[in-house]
Amino acid sequence: METNELRAVVDWMKSTDLVEVAYKKSNRGFALSSADSAPAPSAASFPSRFVPVAAESVGVFQWAAPGRPRKTEEGSFVAEGDELAVVVAGSGAARAVKSPCAGRVAKCFADAGEAVEYGRPLFLIEPR
């Protein structure tokens, strides 16, 4: 692919909320990611007594890694660093969603099998 063609794709990507794009035709293709440059979700948009937990990648939300039981429910208590769920990317890699603090899970915003985007709120934690 020519540089000017890739530049047009990058410019288009910047005008959207996409953080990853991949293209393949025959034996030619490319993959681009801007996840490192994406802004972190703002906690200011949530009530101050809650700590938001947002998706750190694009993928499919699952309550637990394959073969593991679901541990997170609204109202359950969690410790800092507890795995709340996983986001499975298109490549099959699972990225853990961890609690940033100890507290109670006040709200769950996603369901198993649901596609999530980078920065989408998944949980609200009410700190202890």
N, C-alpha and C positions, 0 to 999 in steps of 0.2 A: 504494500500500500504506500502511496506517495505521502510525503510530509504534509503537503497542503491539504490532503484529504483527512489525515489524522488531526491536523490543526482544526479543521471544520468540526470534527466530531468532539474534540476537547472543548471548543467554544460552545457548541450546542449543549454539552454535558454541564458546563458551568451555568447555563441558563435554566437548568432543572434542579430538582432536589435529589437526583441520582448520585450515588457515591461509587457505583461500580457499573461497568458496561463491558460486554464481551461480544465479539462478532467473529464468525468463522464461515467461510464459503470455500468449498473444495479443500485445498491444502493451505489456504491463506487465511489469516485472521489476526486479531489483536484482543487484548484485555486491558482495560484502564481502570484505575481506582483512585479516588480522591479522599478516601476514608481518613487519612492522616490529617488532611487539611479541613475536614468538616468541623464546624463549631460544636462544642460540647453543649448538651441540653442545658437550658437555664433553669435553675431551681427557683428563680424569682417568679415563675409562672404558676407555682403551686402554693397552696396555703403553707405558712411558715412552720406549722407543727409537724408537717410530713416531709419525708425525704424521698424524692422520686428515684426510681431505678429505671433507667432507659436501656433500650437495646444498643449494644455497642457494635452491631454488625447487621447486615441484611440477611434474611433467611426465613426459615419456618420455625415458629415457636413450638417447643415441646416442654412438658412439665418436668421431664427428667431424661437423662441419657438412656438409650436403649437398655432394657434389662434391669433398670432401677425403678423403685417405686416413687410415686409422687409424694413429696414432703410438704409442699407449700399449699396452704389454703388461706382464704381470708380469715383473719382472726388468729392464725397460728403465730407463735413466737419464734423468732430467729436470732441467731448470734451473728456478729459481724463476720463476714466471709462465708456464711452458709450459702450453698448453691440453691437458688430459688427455682431455676429452670435452665433450659439450654436453647440456643438459637442455632439451627442446623443450616449451614450454607449449602449452596447448590453443589459444591464439590463433595458434600457429605461430612465435612468437618463440623464438629459441634463445639460451640463456644459457650462456656458457662456464664450464667447471669447470677452474680453474687450480691449478697446483701452488703451495702456499704456501712451498715451500723446494726447494733442490736436493737430489737424492738418487736413490734407487732405488725403483721401484714394487714394494712388497713384496706387495701383495694388491689385487685388483680384486673388488669385491663385487656389481657389477651387470653386466647383459648388454644388448646392443642391443635396443631395443623394450620394455624393462621399465619399468613405471611406478614412479616414485620420489617420495617425499615430502620435504618440507623437513626438513633435519637428518639424513637417512638417510646413513650412511657409504657412500661410493662407493669410496674407495681408502685404503690405508695407504702412506705414504712413509717410507722409512728414510733419514733425513738423512745427508748426507756429513759 
